[in-house]
């Protein structure tokens, strides 16, 4: 009795491995370009030249350039998440204000050390963020929420909104300062501005009702 072997669908293992390796090379090339020159440096031709792939292969691996950018941004987002998580774990302070300032200082440090890639995270986008990036964003807010939960005057239900409001305020100062958007206010002014905001926020919730 003869045995019939069914053909498996899909690419052969070697071809699939090559496709995955090529796609990863494009992501790494995009990340390098973003780190070096920001979003303006990210073009299909530049990715092609950096990764060694044909331009057509770039669009064959990704729906569009924005999708590729999301993949590269996901790497930066994970680095930011790990950086903030490590800073909070290493923070010697126990008070909520000081711990929030540890996070803020770490955020500012990351923005300055990875300026172009960091700024690229906040470019206007026309498609939804992939689930992986959405999860990393949620993890970032979870760090802030964990500290805000220590404040006696904060209702648990309001913590997510407060975390978003506080982060948005700190991020706005850092972003405008680092991109020169605050006019006479320079990057050197940002730490003091952030500290004033954080301490005022914490004092407001520490006061007895």
N, C-alpha and C positions, 0 to 999 in steps of 0.2 A: 504494500500500500504506500503510495507516494504521499509525501507531506508537502503541502502548499504553504509557502511562507508569504504572508501578506506584506506588502510594501508599506513602510511607515511614511506618513505624510510629513511635510516640512523639509527644512534644509538638512543636508548631511551634517554630522557633528563638526567636522573640520570647517565647513563653510559657515556654520552658525557661530563657531568660536571666533572665526576671522571677522564676522560681522560685528560681534560684541566688542572685540578688541578695537576695531576701526571706530565704532561709535564712542567708545570710551576715550580714544585718542582725540576725537573731535571735542568732547566735553572738556578735556584737559587743556586743549588748545584754546578753547573759548574762555576758560577760566584764566589762563595766562594773559590773554589779550585784555580781559577786563581788569586784571590786576595792574597791567602796565599802562593802559590808556583809557580805561573806563568804557562805557557803552559805545562811544564814538569809534573805538578801535575794533569793535566786533562786527565784522563783515564776513560773508560767506567766502570771499576770496582769501581773506586773512586766515580764516579757519582752515581752508583748503591748503594753503601754503604751509601753515604751521603743523598741521597734522599729517600732511603728505597724501591726503585724499583728494579726489577730483571734486570740483564744485558741485557737480550733479550728485555726488555721493552724499554731500552735506544735506541736500534737500531730500535725498532718498532715505536718510536715517532719521530726519526730523521733519515735522510738518512744515515748519517755517523757522526763521532765525530766532523768533521770540521763544519758541519751545526749547531750542538749544540753550538760549540764555537762561531760561528757568532751570535747566539742568545744572548749569555752571553756578547759578545763584544758590542752588540747593547746597552745594559744597560750602560756599561762604556762610550760609545761614547755619549750617551745622558747626562750623568753626566758631561762629559767634555764640551759639548756644553753649558749646563746651567751654568757651572762654568765660562767659558769665557764670556758668555753673561752678567752675573752678574758683573763680574770684569770690563767690559767695561762701563756698566751703572753706576757703582759706581766710576769710574775713575774721579778724580777731575780736571785733566788736560784738556786743550782745544786744544793744539797743536797736530798735527798728530804724530810726533815722540813720544811724551809722551803717547799718547793714544795707539800707537802700543806697547810701552814698557809695558803699563799696561796689554795688552793681553799676551805679552811674559812672564812677571813675573807670571801671573796667570797660564800660560801653564807649566812653570817650577815648580811652586808650586804643581800643580795637578800631574805632573809626579813623584814628590818626595813623595807625600802623597799616591799615588795609584800605586806605582812603578810596581809591577808585572802585575796587570790588564792593566795598561797603555802600558807596553811593549808588552803585548799579542796582542794589536791592530795592531801591525806592523809585525807580523810573516808572513812569506811567505805563500800564500794560493794557492790552486789549483782550487777553484771554484769562481764564480762571487759573489760579495757582494750583499746581498738582497737589494731590493729597500729602505727599511727603513734605513739601514746603509748608503747607497749612499745619501739619503736625509739629514741625519745628517752631513755627510762630507760636503755637499754643504752648509749647514747652518753655519758650522765653517768658510769656506772660505768667506761666505757672510759678516761675522763680519769684517774680514780683508779688504775686498773690500770696505766696507762702510767707513773705515778710509782713505784708499788710495784715495778714490774719493774726499777727501777734499784737496788733493795736487793740486796746480794750474798747474803744468807742466805735469800732467799725462793724456794721451789720454784715454777717456772712454773705447775704444775698447781693450786697453792693460791692463786694471785693473785686469781681471781674471788671466791672465798669470803672472802678477807681484805679485799678491796675492799668487799664487802657488809657485813662485820662492822664495819669502820672507819666506813663511811658511816652505818650504823645507829646507832652509838654517838654520832657527832658530831651527827647529825640529832636523836637523842633529847634531847641536851642543849639544842640550839637550840630545838626544839619546846617542851619543857617550860619553858625559860626565857622564851620569847616568849609563851607562853600562860599563864604564871603557875602552872604545874603542879609547880614544884620547891619550893614552900613558902618557907622562909627563904632559898633561893638565888635571887637575882634576875638579870635580864638582864646586869647589869654583871659578874657572876661568870663568865659563859659563856666569854669569850675565854681566860681563864686555865685554865679546866677543859679546854677543847678543846686548848690547847697542851700541857698536861700529858699528856693521853691520846695525842696524836700523837707527841710526842717519846719517850714511854715505848714506844710500839709500834715506832717506828723503831729505837730503841736495842736492843730485843730481837732484831731481825733483823740488826743490824750487828755484834753480838758474835760472835766466832769460836766455832764449835761445839766 
